[in-house]
Amino acid sequence: MMKNTLNIKVYAPALVSDGKRPLAIVHGLERTLPGIRLEWTISEDRQLVALPHRDAWLAQAIRRGGFPIICNNDESHPVTIFGLESPAETGPGGHALLDVDAQLPLDAAGITAAVDVLEGVSEGARAYWGHATPFRAGVEISRQTRDPVRKPGVPPRELPVLKLPEDIRSPEIPHCLGWLNYWSAAAAEAIGFPDPARDAELLSRARRTATGGWVVRLTDEPLDLDNPAHLDALKRAYERFPEIGGRAVS
């Protein structure tokens, strides 16, 4: 059975020694997901550990450019978030990235809050770009990334081939699309969004963020690639933005 979760992935500049951004990321999630407090972590032996001084702990917990998993300790409604560093040698344009991964239930509350959560996490991370996508669709989208030698194969559903991150020219260019897409002001400029003449439909489901970025929803309901209309919307968006996934011919 496929996981019934909404997966959020956000790509931001590497932390280096910045202990404030993990706090801003976690606060951004908690602020936008009512009733959620992430005050637990998971030990190396897979045991839940309470964090009575969570903020102070998190400020000191940067590890190898990321931060450890924290969660809400609710098996009926699990919410988790953590950050990993992607090293410069595998990053776009030779840049190290902070890769933030969050997961929440794909239920009515999660769907309602999804735009706010993606924006809160992305702006807290000072992200280049990110997306929020149901687990099943996200698995198929991840299979679009191909390389003849390092990752051979054909993407599902006749979706376009996307380049490996290290083959994309700059960190502002999104690696892929998702159901909800966060594009910083720099990312939006890099892909040419918005063009009022070409993006009327997307703009009808988009909103501007406080930092000048955008959150753009591809479909009204959570992306389901078994739905022909949803698959068509995803393909149209890839056609509209050839820079995404490093596909543009310079």
N, C-alpha and C positions, 0 to 999 in steps of 0.2 A: 504494500500500500504506500502510495506517495505521501510525503510529508505535507500536511495542510498548513504551511507556514508562508509568511511573507519575508523574503530575504532582502536585506538592505546592504548594499555595498557602496562605499564612498572612498574616493581616492584623493589624497591631499598631500601637501609637502611633508617630507619626513620630519619627525618630531625633533631629532637631535637631542637637546636637553630641555625641551619645552614641556614642563610639567603642567602647564595651565590648560593646554588644549584637550587632554583626556577628560579633565573635569568639565570643560565646556561641551564636549561631545555627549557625555553622560547626562549632564543637566539638560541639554537640548532634547534628549530622548525622554527623560522623565517629565519635563515641562509639557510635552506635547502628547503624552500617553497617560491620560488621567488615571490616578490610583496606583501607578507603578513606582516602586522604589527598588533600585538595584543595590542591595546592601549585602550581597554574598559573593564569594568567589569559589572556585573549585581547586582543590589542592592537587599536587602531582599524583597522589594515589586516588584521585577521583572522588574525594570527599568534599561535601559542602562546608564552607567555613564562613561564619558570620563576620561582617566588617563593621563593628560599632563606630569606628572613626573612618568611614569610607573615603571621604574627600581627602583627608590627610594621607591615608594609605595609597590612594590612587595617584596623588601628586608625586609620590616617591617610587611608584611601581613601574616606571618605564623600563622595558626590557628589550634590548636589541632593537631599539627604535620603535617599539610598539607598547601595548599595555595589556595586562592579563584579562581573562574573561571575568565579567561580573554578571550577576543574574539576580532574579527576584525570588528564588526558592518557592515557586508555585507550580507544581507539576500539572495542574489543570489549566494553567495559562502562562506557560514559560516565556520569559523574555530574556535574551542574552545579548551581550555586546563585547567585542574585544578588538584590538588593533595589532596588526603585524606590519613590519617594514619589508617592502620589496626593495632589494638592493639596487644600486645604480646600474650594475651590469645587466640587469633584467628589466630595467625601467625605461619608459619612453624618453627618447632624447638623452639617454644616459643619466636620468634623474632618479634618485631614490624616492620612494613613495611611502606614505602611511596608508595602509589598506585597512579600512574599518569595516567590520562585518557585524551586523545586528540581525536578530531573528525574533519575530513575534508571531502570534497566531493569526492565521488568515480567517478571522471571524469578523462579525459586524463591527465590533469596536476597533479592531486593527485596520479594517478597510476604511472606516470613517476617519481615523487619525493618520492614515498613511502619508498623505501629502505633508501634513505638519511635521510628522516624525522625520521624513526624509529631509525636509528643509532644516529642521532643528539640528539634526546630526551633521548635515553637510556644512551649515554655516558655523557650527561649533568647531568643526575640524578645519575650517577655512579651506574647504575642498576645491579642487579643480572641477570635479564632476562626480556623479554617482547615480545610482538607480535603485528602485524598489520593485521587486518582481516576485510573483508567486513561485514557489519552489519548482514546480513541474516545468513552467515556461523557462525559468532560469537555467535549468539543466540543458534544455535544447539550445538556448541562446549561447551557452558556454561552448557548445559543440560547433559553433560557427568559426571559432578561432582555429585556424589550420596553418600548417607549414609543410611543404612537400617533403622535407627531411625530418624535422623535429616533431611534427604532429600531423602526419598524413591522414587523408580521409576527405569525406564530402559532408558539408553541413546538412542537417535535416531540412525537409520541407522546401527545398530549393531556395533557402535563405543564402545571402551572399557570404563569401569567405571573408573573414576578418583576420588581420595580421596579429602576430604575437606582440605583446606590449613593447618588447625591446626593438621592434621594427617600426614602431610609430614615432613620428619625428619630434613630438613635443608632449609634455604631460597634460597640456590643456585639451588635447583631442581625446574625446571619449573612445574607449575601446569597443563599446557596444551600445545598443539600446536596451531599454527595459520597459516595464509597464509605466512607471513614473520615472521621469528623468530630471536630475538636478544638473543644470549647467551654470557654472559661475559666469560672471560677465566675460572673463577671458575665454572660457570654453565656448560660450555663445558666439563670440566674435570669430573664433577659430573655425567654427562650422557654418557661419553665415546665418545665424538666427538672431532676431526674426527678420524676415522679408515680408512686409505687409501684403504684397501681391501674391505671394506663394504660400504663406503660412496662416491664412485665415482660420482654417480648421484647427490647427494646432494651437493657435492663440486663443481660440474659444475655450480650450481646456488647459490654459497656462496661467501662471501668475508670477509676478515679479517679486523678488526677495528684497530684504532690507539692504543687501550689499550690491544690488544691481544684477544678480543672477536670475535664473528662471527655474521653476518647477513645471514640467510639461507632461501631461497625461496623454498617453497614446490612445487609450480606450476608456470609456466610461466605467465599465466593469473591470475587475482584475483580469489581466491578460491570460487568455486561454487559447493556445495555438491549435486546439481542436475546433475552435470556432473560426470558420472561413473569413468572417469579417475582421476578426482580430488579427489573423495571419496576414490578411491583406493590408491592414493598417501598419503592421510592423514592416512589411516589405516596402510600402510607400514611403515610410519614414527613412528607410535606408537609401532609397532612390533619391530622396530629397537632400540627404546629407552625406555625400560620398566621402567626406573627410573622416566620418566615424569609422573606426576600425582600420584607419590608414589606407583606405581604398582609392583615394583621389590620385589621379595621375598628374604629376607636376610637370 
